[in-house]
């Protein structure tokens, strides 16, 4: 996936991207928490299953989206200065 040059994107578009990234991070994080809780409950009741480790698979997405959000916020701050 090619990286976009944030300096060429308008401030309004950057604000929209930041808002969308923040929403995506929150949604994935909440989903991971729910999957972790349900995985623990399933492990207690029925033993180990794939559901137990499913939440771990989504953790890299949170890291990637967080780093992209940080870059967008840095660009927005540099434009304000």
C-alpha positions, 0 to 999 in steps of 0.5 A, a space after each residue: 500500500 503506497 503512502 500518501 504525501 500528507 503535505 499535499 492533502 487539504 486540512 479538511 481532508 486530513 481532519 476527516 482522515 483523523 476522525 475516521 482513524 480515531 473511530 476505526 481504532 476505537 471500534 477495533 479496540 472495543 471488538 478486541 476487548 469483546 473477543 478477549 472476554 468471549 475467548 476467555 469464557 469459551 476457554 473456561 467452558 469448552 477448552 482452548 479454541 481459535 476464538 481464544 487467540 482471535 483478538 491478538 490477530 487484530 492488534 497489528 491493525 491498532 498499531 498501524 492505525 495509531 501510527 498513521 493517526 499520529 502522523 496525521 495529527 503531527 501534520 495538522 499541528 504543523 499547519 496550525 503553527 
